[in-house]
Amino acid sequence: MDVKVGWEHYAHGADIGVRGTGRSMAEAFEQVAVALAGVITDPARVEARTEVMIECEAPDPEVLLVDWLNALVYEMAVRRMILARFRVSLEGNQLRGRAWGEETDVARHQPAVEVKGATYTDLFVGQNSTGAWVAQCVVDV
């Protein structure tokens, strides 16, 4: 299977769609988290100085995706940092995530917008026609 691993944004009215693709659902969750960081700043500008552990459990993969992204938004807000590197492990409907980032430096990171939260709009977790895993939703900015 030749899967393109990555992340992207897509237009959705006044908000922004975030999408991650990968060879596994966990990899798609990691990439959509990078897309979330990319709404705020260029993820390449963020150094992996501090590690944050996140655990979520939900009844299905779609709700788990929203919970994961909202946990990241929460951690970034309360810690006043940007998280831009991610490692996810999934076991059933449980997610164990590790995120790395650093304190927000306005001059260096040049944050574009503040993400308020992940929504259920355009929510999808599953495989596409090429066999790649896709995780996507719209985030409120």
DRENTORKOL-3810 file (N, C-alpha, C; in nm, 4 decimals):
REM DRENTORKOL-3810
@n.u->0.0854; n.v->-0.1174; n.w->0.0000; ca.u->0.0000; ca.v->0.0000; ca.w->0.0000; c.u->0.0902; c.v->0.1239; c.w->0.0000
@n.u->0.0695; n.v->0.2114; n.w->-0.0959; ca.u->0.1475; ca.v->0.3343; ca.w->-0.1086; c.u->0.0642; c.v->0.4508; c.w->-0.0566
@n.u->0.0768; n.v->0.4770; n.w->0.0734; ca.u->-0.0037; ca.v->0.5789; ca.w->0.1398; c.u->0.0794; c.v->0.7047; c.w->0.1586
@n.u->0.0221; n.v->0.8169; n.w->0.1205; ca.u->0.0865; ca.v->0.9469; ca.w->0.1449; c.u->0.0535; c.v->0.9889; c.w->0.2870
@n.u->0.1560; n.v->0.9948; n.w->0.3719; ca.u->0.1388; ca.v->1.0373; ca.w->0.5101; c.u->0.1545; c.v->1.1880; c.w->0.5143
@n.u->0.0632; n.v->1.2550; n.w->0.5807; ca.u->0.0762; ca.v->1.3999; ca.w->0.5893; c.u->-0.0452; c.v->1.4653; c.w->0.6506
@n.u->-0.0454; n.v->1.5970; n.w->0.6402; ca.u->-0.1551; ca.v->1.6750; ca.w->0.6945; c.u->-0.1853; c.v->1.7886; c.w->0.6000
@n.u->-0.3078; n.v->1.8437; n.w->0.6141; ca.u->-0.3479; ca.v->1.9567; ca.w->0.5313; c.u->-0.4627; c.v->2.0294; c.w->0.5974
@n.u->-0.4859; n.v->2.1497; n.w->0.5479; ca.u->-0.6029; ca.v->2.2285; ca.w->0.5867; c.u->-0.6965; c.v->2.2321; c.w->0.4674
@n.u->-0.8251; n.v->2.2519; n.w->0.4936; ca.u->-0.9196; ca.v->2.2730; ca.w->0.3852; c.u->-1.0203; c.v->2.3776; c.w->0.4294
@n.u->-1.0687; n.v->2.4523; n.w->0.3335; ca.u->-1.1599; ca.v->2.5637; ca.w->0.3623; c.u->-1.2949; c.v->2.5121; c.w->0.4106
@n.u->-1.3512; n.v->2.5818; n.w->0.5081; ca.u->-1.4851; ca.v->2.5502; ca.w->0.5560; c.u->-1.5460; c.v->2.6758; c.w->0.6175
@n.u->-1.6047; n.v->2.7596; n.w->0.5334; ca.u->-1.6680; ca.v->2.8820; ca.w->0.5821; c.u->-1.5689; c.v->2.9675; c.w->0.6585
@n.u->-1.6085; n.v->3.0120; n.w->0.7770; ca.u->-1.5225; ca.v->3.0974; ca.w->0.8590; c.u->-1.4243; c.v->3.0157; c.w->0.9429
@n.u->-1.4409; n.v->2.8847; n.w->0.9445; ca.u->-1.3549; ca.v->2.7975; ca.w->1.0230; c.u->-1.2561; c.v->2.7250; c.w->0.9320
@n.u->-1.1804; n.v->2.6320; n.w->0.9886; ca.u->-1.0760; ca.v->2.5629; ca.w->0.9127; c.u->-1.0885; c.v->2.4133; c.w->0.9335
@n.u->-1.0838; n.v->2.3395; n.w->0.8240; ca.u->-1.0818; ca.v->2.1945; ca.w->0.8322; c.u->-0.9394; c.v->2.1463; c.w->0.8494
@n.u->-0.9208; n.v->2.0457; n.w->0.9344; ca.u->-0.7901; ca.v->1.9835; ca.w->0.9533; c.u->-0.8020; c.v->1.8360; c.w->0.9169
@n.u->-0.7013; n.v->1.7869; n.w->0.8466; ca.u->-0.7051; ca.v->1.6476; ca.w->0.8004; c.u->-0.5666; c.v->1.5867; c.w->0.8154
@n.u->-0.5638; n.v->1.4656; n.w->0.8640; ca.u->-0.4401; ca.v->1.3888; ca.w->0.8710; c.u->-0.4592; c.v->1.2575; c.w->0.7999
@n.u->-0.3559; n.v->1.2119; n.w->0.7305; ca.u->-0.3600; ca.v->1.0821; ca.w->0.6645; c.u->-0.2397; c.v->1.0003; c.w->0.7088
@n.u->-0.2569; n.v->0.8697; n.w->0.7095; ca.u->-0.1481; ca.v->0.7826; ca.w->0.7513; c.u->-0.1726; c.v->0.6386; c.w->0.7140
@n.u->-0.0746; n.v->0.5565; n.w->0.7461; ca.u->-0.0833; ca.v->0.4126; ca.w->0.7184; c.u->-0.1671; c.v->0.3409; c.w->0.8231
@n.u->-0.1933; n.v->0.4086; n.w->0.9351; ca.u->-0.2758; ca.v->0.3520; ca.w->1.0428; c.u->-0.3637; c.v->0.4636; c.w->1.0993
@n.u->-0.4626; n.v->0.4254; n.w->1.1762; ca.u->-0.5472; ca.v->0.5261; ca.w->1.2392; c.u->-0.4629; c.v->0.6115; c.w->1.3345
@n.u->-0.3727; n.v->0.5501; n.w->1.4090; ca.u->-0.2882; ca.v->0.6256; ca.w->1.5019; c.u->-0.2042; c.v->0.7287; c.w->1.4271
@n.u->-0.1491; n.v->0.6901; n.w->1.3139; ca.u->-0.0686; ca.v->0.7833; ca.w->1.2355; c.u->-0.1548; c.v->0.8979; c.w->1.1816
@n.u->-0.2771; n.v->0.8692; n.w->1.1406; ca.u->-0.3689; ca.v->0.9746; ca.w->1.0952; c.u->-0.4010; c.v->1.0699; c.w->1.2100
@n.u->-0.4178; n.v->1.0185; n.w->1.3327; ca.u->-0.4421; ca.v->1.1026; ca.w->1.4500; c.u->-0.3208; c.v->1.1915; c.w->1.4780
@n.u->-0.2007; n.v->1.1378; n.w->1.4607; ca.u->-0.0791; ca.v->1.2186; ca.w->1.4796; c.u->-0.0742; c.v->1.3316; c.w->1.3773
@n.u->-0.1053; n.v->1.2994; n.w->1.2524; ca.u->-0.0958; ca.v->1.3986; ca.w->1.1459; c.u->-0.2043; c.v->1.5059; c.w->1.1555
@n.u->-0.3239; n.v->1.4702; n.w->1.1988; ca.u->-0.4282; ca.v->1.5722; ca.w->1.2131; c.u->-0.3920; c.v->1.6654; c.w->1.3293
@n.u->-0.3194; n.v->1.6154; n.w->1.4277; ca.u->-0.2715; ca.v->1.7017; ca.w->1.5363; c.u->-0.1683; c.v->1.8018; c.w->1.4831
@n.u->-0.0828; n.v->1.7575; n.w->1.3893; ca.u->0.0119; ca.v->1.8498; ca.w->1.3263; c.u->-0.0655; c.v->1.9559; c.w->1.2476
@n.u->-0.1723; n.v->1.9137; n.w->1.1799; ca.u->-0.2562; ca.v->2.0093; ca.w->1.1069; c.u->-0.3158; c.v->2.1119; c.w->1.2031
@n.u->-0.3574; n.v->2.0667; n.w->1.3222; ca.u->-0.4092; ca.v->2.1575; ca.w->1.4240; c.u->-0.3023; c.v->2.2606; c.w->1.4615
@n.u->-0.1807; n.v->2.2145; n.w->1.4862; ca.u->-0.0700; ca.v->2.3064; ca.w->1.5175; c.u->-0.0460; c.v->2.4015; c.w->1.4013
@n.u->-0.0618; n.v->2.3503; n.w->1.2784; ca.u->-0.0398; ca.v->2.4312; ca.w->1.1592; c.u->-0.1410; c.v->2.5423; c.w->1.1400
@n.u->-0.2553; n.v->2.5328; n.w->1.2064; ca.u->-0.3524; ca.v->2.6420; ca.w->1.2034; c.u->-0.2958; c.v->2.7617; c.w->1.2807
@n.u->-0.2196; n.v->2.7325; n.w->1.3839; ca.u->-0.1656; ca.v->2.8355; ca.w->1.4720; c.u->-0.0351; c.v->2.8928; c.w->1.4173
@n.u->0.0565; n.v->2.8051; n.w->1.3768; ca.u->0.1887; ca.v->2.8470; ca.w->1.3298; c.u->0.2477; c.v->2.7386; c.w->1.2409
@n.u->0.3617; n.v->2.7647; n.w->1.1823; ca.u->0.4343; ca.v->2.6636; ca.w->1.1059; c.u->0.4908; c.v->2.5630; c.w->1.2062
@n.u->0.4464; n.v->2.4370; n.w->1.2015; ca.u->0.4936; ca.v->2.3387; ca.w->1.2998; c.u->0.6462; c.v->2.3240; c.w->1.3027
@n.u->0.7124; n.v->2.3512; n.w->1.1923; ca.u->0.8585; ca.v->2.3400; ca.w->1.1874; c.u->0.9268; c.v->2.4428; c.w->1.2767
@n.u->0.8572; n.v->2.5486; n.w->1.3128; ca.u->0.9133; ca.v->2.6521; ca.w->1.4011; c.u->0.9090; c.v->2.6138; c.w->1.5487
@n.u->0.8392; n.v->2.5067; n.w->1.5806; ca.u->0.8180; ca.v->2.4688; ca.w->1.7201; c.u->0.9190; c.v->2.3622; c.w->1.7605
@n.u->0.9937; n.v->2.3906; n.w->1.8668; ca.u->1.0919; ca.v->2.2949; ca.w->1.9179; c.u->1.0266; c.v->2.2026; c.w->2.0195
@n.u->1.0708; n.v->2.0772; n.w->2.0191; ca.u->1.0158; ca.v->1.9753; ca.w->2.1095; c.u->1.0887; c.v->1.9802; c.w->2.2430
@n.u->1.0607; n.v->2.0827; n.w->2.3226; ca.u->1.1298; ca.v->2.1033; ca.w->2.4506; c.u->1.0587; c.v->2.0390; c.w->2.5690
@n.u->0.9258; n.v->2.0352; n.w->2.5632; ca.u->0.8464; ca.v->1.9848; ca.w->2.6755; c.u->0.7518; c.v->1.8769; c.w->2.6257
@n.u->0.7414; n.v->1.7694; n.w->2.7030; ca.u->0.6509; ca.v->1.6600; ca.w->2.6680; c.u->0.5253; c.v->1.6676; c.w->2.7531
@n.u->0.4107; n.v->1.6451; n.w->2.6888; ca.u->0.2809; ca.v->1.6435; ca.w->2.7562; c.u->0.2145; c.v->1.5095; c.w->2.7248
@n.u->0.1668; n.v->1.4418; n.w->2.8274; ca.u->0.0966; ca.v->1.3148; ca.w->2.8103; c.u->-0.0539; c.v->1.3403; c.w->2.8101
@n.u->-0.1233; n.v->1.2742; n.w->2.7184; ca.u->-0.2688; ca.v->1.2905; ca.w->2.7076; c.u->-0.3319; c.v->1.1532; c.w->2.6910
@n.u->-0.4369; n.v->1.1289; n.w->2.7676; ca.u->-0.5128; ca.v->1.0049; ca.w->2.7539; c.u->-0.6595; c.v->1.0395; c.w->2.7336
@n.u->-0.7217; n.v->0.9702; n.w->2.6395; ca.u->-0.8632; ca.v->0.9913; ca.w->2.6095; c.u->-0.9298; c.v->0.8551; c.w->2.5907
@n.u->-1.0576; n.v->0.8513; n.w->2.6183; ca.u->-1.1383; ca.v->0.7332; ca.w->2.5907; c.u->-1.2738; c.v->0.7818; c.w->2.5420
@n.u->-1.3249; n.v->0.7174; n.w->2.4371; ca.u->-1.4532; ca.v->0.7585; ca.w->2.3797; c.u->-1.5241; c.v->0.6360; c.w->2.3224
@n.u->-1.6535; n.v->0.6485; n.w->2.2952; ca.u->-1.7304; ca.v->0.5334; ca.w->2.2466; c.u->-1.6979; c.v->0.4919; c.w->2.1030
@n.u->-1.6386; n.v->0.5820; n.w->2.0225; ca.u->-1.6070; ca.v->0.5475; ca.w->1.8843; c.u->-1.4902; c.v->0.6341; c.w->1.8359
@n.u->-1.4293; n.v->0.5987; n.w->1.7230; ca.u->-1.3119; ca.v->0.6722; ca.w->1.6744; c.u->-1.3382; c.v->0.8194; c.w->1.6447
@n.u->-1.4573; n.v->0.8532; n.w->1.5975; ca.u->-1.4878; ca.v->0.9925; ca.w->1.5652; c.u->-1.4884; c.v->1.0795; c.w->1.6901
@n.u->-1.5579; n.v->1.0348; n.w->1.7935; ca.u->-1.5614; ca.v->1.1108; ca.w->1.9186; c.u->-1.4215; c.v->1.1136; c.w->1.9807
@n.u->-1.3471; n.v->1.0045; n.w->1.9667; ca.u->-1.2103; ca.v->0.9998; ca.w->2.0173; c.u->-1.1228; c.v->1.1053; c.w->1.9492
@n.u->-1.1411; n.v->1.1248; n.w->1.8190; ca.u->-1.0654; ca.v->1.2274; ca.w->1.7470; c.u->-1.0964; c.v->1.3666; c.w->1.8027
@n.u->-1.2227; n.v->1.3980; n.w->1.8206; ca.u->-1.2613; ca.v->1.5292; ca.w->1.8743; c.u->-1.2051; c.v->1.5463; c.w->2.0152
@n.u->-1.2141; n.v->1.4415; n.w->2.0980; ca.u->-1.1604; ca.v->1.4485; ca.w->2.2342; c.u->-1.0093; c.v->1.4715; c.w->2.2324
@n.u->-0.9371; n.v->1.4026; n.w->2.1445; ca.u->-0.7915; ca.v->1.4168; ca.w->2.1301; c.u->-0.7555; c.v->1.5609; c.w->2.0936
@n.u->-0.8199; n.v->1.6133; n.w->1.9908; ca.u->-0.7869; ca.v->1.7487; ca.w->1.9470; c.u->-0.8253; c.v->1.8520; c.w->2.0537
@n.u->-0.9384; n.v->1.8337; n.w->2.1189; ca.u->-0.9785; ca.v->1.9282; ca.w->2.2232; c.u->-0.8865; c.v->1.9195; c.w->2.3446
@n.u->-0.8343; n.v->1.8009; n.w->2.3749; ca.u->-0.7364; ca.v->1.7873; ca.w->2.4832; c.u->-0.6086; c.v->1.8641; c.w->2.4479
@n.u->-0.5685; n.v->1.8593; n.w->2.3213; ca.u->-0.4504; ca.v->1.9346; ca.w->2.2775; c.u->-0.4747; c.v->2.0850; c.w->2.2872
@n.u->-0.5924; n.v->2.1302; n.w->2.2434; ca.u->-0.6273; ca.v->2.2723; ca.w->2.2518; c.u->-0.6232; c.v->2.3166; c.w->2.3985
@n.u->-0.6799; n.v->2.2362; n.w->2.4867; ca.u->-0.6813; ca.v->2.2677; ca.w->2.6295; c.u->-0.5390; c.v->2.2777; c.w->2.6847
@n.u->-0.4566; n.v->2.1776; n.w->2.6569; ca.u->-0.3190; ca.v->2.1769; ca.w->2.7091; c.u->-0.2402; c.v->2.2968; c.w->2.6572
@n.u->-0.2575; n.v->2.3310; n.w->2.5309; ca.u->-0.1860; ca.v->2.4462; ca.w->2.4762; c.u->-0.2315; c.v->2.5762; c.w->2.5434
@n.u->-0.3606; n.v->2.5860; n.w->2.5726; ca.u->-0.4134; ca.v->2.7080; ca.w->2.6343; c.u->-0.3653; c.v->2.7228; c.w->2.7781
@n.u->-0.3780; n.v->2.6188; n.w->2.8593; ca.u->-0.3426; ca.v->2.6316; ca.w->3.0006; c.u->-0.1919; c.v->2.6378; c.w->3.0217
@n.u->-0.1162; n.v->2.5753; n.w->2.9344; ca.u->0.0300; ca.v->2.5761; ca.w->2.9484; c.u->0.0950; c.v->2.6919; c.w->2.8718
@n.u->0.0138; n.v->2.7633; n.w->2.7933; ca.u->0.0638; ca.v->2.8734; ca.w->2.7092; c.u->0.1800; c.v->2.8274; c.w->2.6225
@n.u->0.1530; n.v->2.7175; n.w->2.5524; ca.u->0.2553; ca.v->2.6608; ca.w->2.4660; c.u->0.1932; c.v->2.6109; c.w->2.3368
@n.u->0.2789; n.v->2.5789; n.w->2.2429; ca.u->0.2351; ca.v->2.5201; ca.w->2.1170; c.u->0.2920; c.v->2.3790; c.w->2.1103
@n.u->0.2066; n.v->2.2843; n.w->2.0858; ca.u->0.2464; ca.v->2.1448; ca.w->2.0690; c.u->0.2461; c.v->2.1138; c.w->1.9200
@n.u->0.3529; n.v->2.0531; n.w->1.8706; ca.u->0.3612; ca.v->2.0323; ca.w->1.7258; c.u->0.4193; c.v->1.8967; c.w->1.6845
@n.u->0.4610; n.v->1.8126; n.w->1.7797; ca.u->0.5094; ca.v->1.6773; ca.w->1.7495; c.u->0.4257; c.v->1.5811; c.w->1.8314
@n.u->0.3873; n.v->1.4694; n.w->1.7694; ca.u->0.2911; ca.v->1.3820; ca.w->1.8361; c.u->0.3220; c.v->1.2347; c.w->1.8125
@n.u->0.2901; n.v->1.1535; n.w->1.9140; ca.u->0.2963; ca.v->1.0091; ca.w->1.9027; c.u->0.1704; c.v->0.9564; c.w->1.9680
@n.u->0.0964; n.v->0.8735; n.w->1.8950; ca.u->-0.0318; ca.v->0.8219; ca.w->1.9431; c.u->-0.0296; c.v->0.6706; c.w->1.9410
@n.u->-0.0839; n.v->0.6106; n.w->2.0455; ca.u->-0.1095; ca.v->0.4669; ca.w->2.0445; c.u->-0.2573; c.v->0.4472; c.w->2.0774
@n.u->-0.3201; n.v->0.3615; n.w->1.9990; ca.u->-0.4631; ca.v->0.3343; ca.w->2.0154; c.u->-0.4829; c.v->0.1888; c.w->2.0543
@n.u->-0.5701; n.v->0.1685; n.w->2.1530; ca.u->-0.6071; ca.v->0.0346; ca.w->2.1945; c.u->-0.7573; c.v->0.0356; c.w->2.2152
@n.u->-0.8299; n.v->-0.0208; n.w->2.1185; ca.u->-0.9756; ca.v->-0.0119; ca.w->2.1231; c.u->-1.0160; c.v->0.1340; c.w->2.1110
@n.u->-1.0966; n.v->0.1800; n.w->2.2043; ca.u->-1.1404; ca.v->0.3201; ca.w->2.2045; c.u->-1.0620; c.v->0.4046; c.w->2.3040
@n.u->-0.9393; n.v->0.3612; n.w->2.3360; ca.u->-0.8523; ca.v->0.4361; ca.w->2.4261; c.u->-0.7338; c.v->0.4903; c.w->2.3474
@n.u->-0.7021; n.v->0.6151; n.w->2.3739; ca.u->-0.5883; ca.v->0.6805; ca.w->2.3096; c.u->-0.4890; c.v->0.7202; c.w->2.4176
@n.u->-0.3638; n.v->0.6875; n.w->2.3922; ca.u->-0.2543; ca.v->0.7374; ca.w->2.4761; c.u->-0.1659; c.v->0.8194; c.w->2.3840
@n.u->-0.1556; n.v->0.9466; n.w->2.4150; ca.u->-0.0788; ca.v->1.0351; ca.w->2.3290; c.u->0.0341; c.v->1.1033; c.w->2.4015
@n.u->0.1380; n.v->1.1289; n.w->2.3253; ca.u->0.2504; ca.v->1.2084; ca.w->2.3724; c.u->0.2638; c.v->1.3251; c.w->2.2757
@n.u->0.2765; n.v->1.4439; n.w->2.3314; ca.u->0.2892; ca.v->1.5638; ca.w->2.2487; c.u->0.4090; c.v->1.6429; c.w->2.2986
@n.u->0.4807; n.v->1.7023; n.w->2.2044; ca.u->0.5973; ca.v->1.7821; ca.w->2.2399; c.u->0.5837; c.v->1.9204; c.w->2.1798
@n.u->0.6331; n.v->2.0182; n.w->2.2538; ca.u->0.6302; ca.v->2.1548; ca.w->2.2058; c.u->0.7068; c.v->2.2445; c.w->2.2991
@n.u->0.6718; n.v->2.3716; n.w->2.2944; ca.u->0.7411; ca.v->2.4699; ca.w->2.3763; c.u->0.6489; c.v->2.5864; c.w->2.4071
@n.u->0.6934; n.v->2.6684; n.w->2.5021; ca.u->0.6200; ca.v->2.7889; ca.w->2.5375; c.u->0.6072; c.v->2.8778; c.w->2.4141
@n.u->0.4915; n.v->2.9390; n.w->2.3981; ca.u->0.4675; ca.v->3.0246; ca.w->2.2821; c.u->0.5613; c.v->3.1447; c.w->2.2850
@n.u->0.6300; n.v->3.1655; n.w->2.1739; ca.u->0.7178; ca.v->3.2809; ca.w->2.1535; c.u->0.6581; c.v->3.3574; c.w->2.0352
@n.u->0.5855; n.v->3.4654; n.w->2.0651; ca.u->0.5117; ca.v->3.5385; ca.w->1.9617; c.u->0.6034; c.v->3.5836; c.w->1.8487
@n.u->0.7217; n.v->3.6318; n.w->1.8803; ca.u->0.8136; ca.v->3.6807; ca.w->1.7762; c.u->0.8576; c.v->3.5681; c.w->1.6828
@n.u->0.8861; n.v->3.4514; n.w->1.7386; ca.u->0.9360; ca.v->3.3406; ca.w->1.6566; c.u->0.8239; c.v->3.2586; c.w->1.5937
@n.u->0.7177; n.v->3.2324; n.w->1.6705; ca.u->0.6098; ca.v->3.1473; ca.w->1.6197; c.u->0.5106; c.v->3.2233; c.w->1.5326
@n.u->0.4982; n.v->3.3536; n.w->1.5529; ca.u->0.4030; ca.v->3.4359; ca.w->1.4794; c.u->0.2660; c.v->3.3684; c.w->1.4687
@n.u->0.2017; n.v->3.3422; n.w->1.5825; ca.u->0.0732; ca.v->3.2720; ca.w->1.5792; c.u->-0.0308; c.v->3.3470; c.w->1.4964
@n.u->-0.0998; n.v->3.2718; n.w->1.4107; ca.u->-0.1979; ca.v->3.3310; ca.w->1.3190; c.u->-0.3339; c.v->3.3483; c.w->1.3862
@n.u->-0.3842; n.v->3.2413; n.w->1.4444; ca.u->-0.5161; ca.v->3.2437; ca.w->1.5082; c.u->-0.5129; c.v->3.1554; c.w->1.6327
@n.u->-0.6152; n.v->3.1707; n.w->1.7148; ca.u->-0.6321; ca.v->3.0829; ca.w->1.8304; c.u->-0.7399; c.v->2.9808; c.w->1.7955
@n.u->-0.7096; n.v->2.8545; n.w->1.8142; ca.u->-0.8098; ca.v->2.7504; ca.w->1.7914; c.u->-0.8921; c.v->2.7377; c.w->1.9186
@n.u->-1.0243; n.v->2.7511; n.w->1.9045; ca.u->-1.1137; ca.v->2.7426; ca.w->2.0199; c.u->-1.1496; c.v->2.5982; c.w->2.0514
@n.u->-1.1588; n.v->2.5152; n.w->1.9476; ca.u->-1.1915; ca.v->2.3754; ca.w->1.9718; c.u->-1.2238; c.v->2.2999; c.w->1.8450
@n.u->-1.2175; n.v->2.1681; n.w->1.8563; ca.u->-1.2564; ca.v->2.0791; ca.w->1.7473; c.u->-1.4075; c.v->2.0607; c.w->1.7507
@n.u->-1.4682; n.v->2.0461; n.w->1.6341; ca.u->-1.6133; ca.v->2.0311; ca.w->1.6256; c.u->-1.6493; c.v->1.8975; c.w->1.5603
@n.u->-1.7773; n.v->1.8673; n.w->1.5593; ca.u->-1.8264; ca.v->1.7461; ca.w->1.4936; c.u->-1.8554; c.v->1.7708; c.w->1.3454
@n.u->-1.8323; n.v->1.8930; n.w->1.2996; ca.u->-1.8576; ca.v->1.9263; ca.w->1.1596; c.u->-1.7560; c.v->1.8567; c.w->1.0706
@n.u->-1.8044; n.v->1.7916; n.w->0.9657; ca.u->-1.7195; ca.v->1.7234; ca.w->0.8676; c.u->-1.6334; c.v->1.6147; c.w->0.9312
@n.u->-1.6785; n.v->1.5619; n.w->1.0440; ca.u->-1.6029; ca.v->1.4633; ca.w->1.1211; c.u->-1.5984; c.v->1.3297; c.w->1.0463
@n.u->-1.4763; n.v->1.2773; n.w->1.0306; ca.u->-1.4593; ca.v->1.1475; ca.w->0.9644; c.u->-1.3316; c.v->1.0818; c.w->1.0135
@n.u->-1.3410; n.v->0.9542; n.w->1.0470; ca.u->-1.2249; ca.v->0.8706; ca.w->1.0746; c.u->-1.2492; c.v->0.7395; c.w->1.0027
@n.u->-1.1607; n.v->0.7043; n.w->0.9116; ca.u->-1.1758; ca.v->0.5795; ca.w->0.8379; c.u->-1.0754; c.v->0.5726; c.w->0.7248
@n.u->-1.0886; n.v->0.4687; n.w->0.6448; ca.u->-0.9975; ca.v->0.4504; ca.w->0.5328; c.u->-1.0601; c.v->0.5049; c.w->0.4051
@n.u->-0.9763; n.v->0.5641; n.w->0.3207; ca.u->-1.0254; ca.v->0.6133; ca.w->0.1918; c.u->-1.0084; c.v->0.5062; c.w->0.0852
@n.u->-1.0360; n.v->0.5391; n.w->-0.0396; ca.u->-1.0343; ca.v->0.4411; ca.w->-0.1481; c.u->-0.8945; c.v->0.3855; c.w->-0.1767
@n.u->-0.7896; n.v->0.4554; n.w->-0.1342; ca.u->-0.6532; ca.v->0.4060; ca.w->-0.1560; c.u->-0.6033; c.v->0.3222; c.w->-0.0388
@n.u->-0.6834; n.v->0.3112; n.w->0.0665; ca.u->-0.6443; ca.v->0.2347; ca.w->0.1838; c.u->-0.5791; c.v->0.3179; c.w->0.2921
@n.u->-0.5591; n.v->0.4470; n.w->0.2669; ca.u->-0.5004; ca.v->0.5354; ca.w->0.3677; c.u->-0.6029; c.v->0.5634; c.w->0.4765
@n.u->-0.5549; n.v->0.5774; n.w->0.5978; ca.u->-0.6402; ca.v->0.6196; ca.w->0.7078; c.u->-0.6516; c.v->0.7710; c.w->0.7047
@n.u->-0.7717; n.v->0.8209; n.w->0.7271; ca.u->-0.7991; ca.v->0.9647; ca.w->0.7264; c.u->-0.8674; c.v->1.0003; c.w->0.8582
@n.u->-0.8233; n.v->1.1108; n.w->0.9190; ca.u->-0.8882; ca.v->1.1639; ca.w->1.0382; c.u->-0.9066; c.v->1.3129; c.w->1.0133
@n.u->-1.0306; n.v->1.3596; n.w->1.0195; ca.u->-1.0560; ca.v->1.5009; ca.w->0.9863; c.u->-1.1758; c.v->1.5548; c.w->1.0618
@n.u->-1.1747; n.v->1.6866; n.w->1.0787; ca.u->-1.2889; ca.v->1.7618; ca.w->1.1296; c.u->-1.2616; c.v->1.9095; c.w->1.1089
@n.u->-1.3594; n.v->1.9911; n.w->1.1417; ca.u->-1.3454; ca.v->2.1357; ca.w->1.1338; c.u->-1.3140; c.v->2.1860; c.w->1.2739
@n.u->-1.2186; n.v->2.2792; n.w->1.2820; ca.u->-1.1890; ca.v->2.3422; ca.w->1.4110; c.u->-1.2418; c.v->2.4845; c.w->1.4106
@n.u->-1.2929; n.v->2.5249; n.w->1.5235; ca.u->-1.3477; ca.v->2.6594; ca.w->1.5430; c.u->-1.2325; c.v->2.7528; c.w->1.5768
@n.u->-1.2203; n.v->2.8598; n.w->1.4969; ca.u->-1.1116; ca.v->2.9568; ca.w->1.5211; c.u->-1.1686; c.v->3.0933; c.w->1.5538
END
